[in-house]
Amino acid sequence: MSQDLLDALPRRGRSAVATGPRDSTLADVEQALRFVADVIRVHGVAYLPIFERLERERDRLAADEAALDRAMRLSIGS
């Protein structure tokens, strides 16, 4: 998805972990999920709530991207 399409989504409608000057992307969250999975393997289930939070974030970002893609296709098709 292009940055222009992402910019069309209102900031409050985006579900992203704050990373400072920019919002997390789906790829960022997926990378964080892999990292936390490794942490859980080494350090145990204490970090499972973080993993679950990242899964929810990934699902919301994917849903936002999919909805925005559908909207843009519908807009172009009109």
Secondary structure by P-SEA (a helix, b strand, c coil): ccaaaaaacccccccccccccccccaaaaaaaaaaaaaaaacccccaaaaaaaaaaaaaaaaaaaaaaaaaaaaaaac
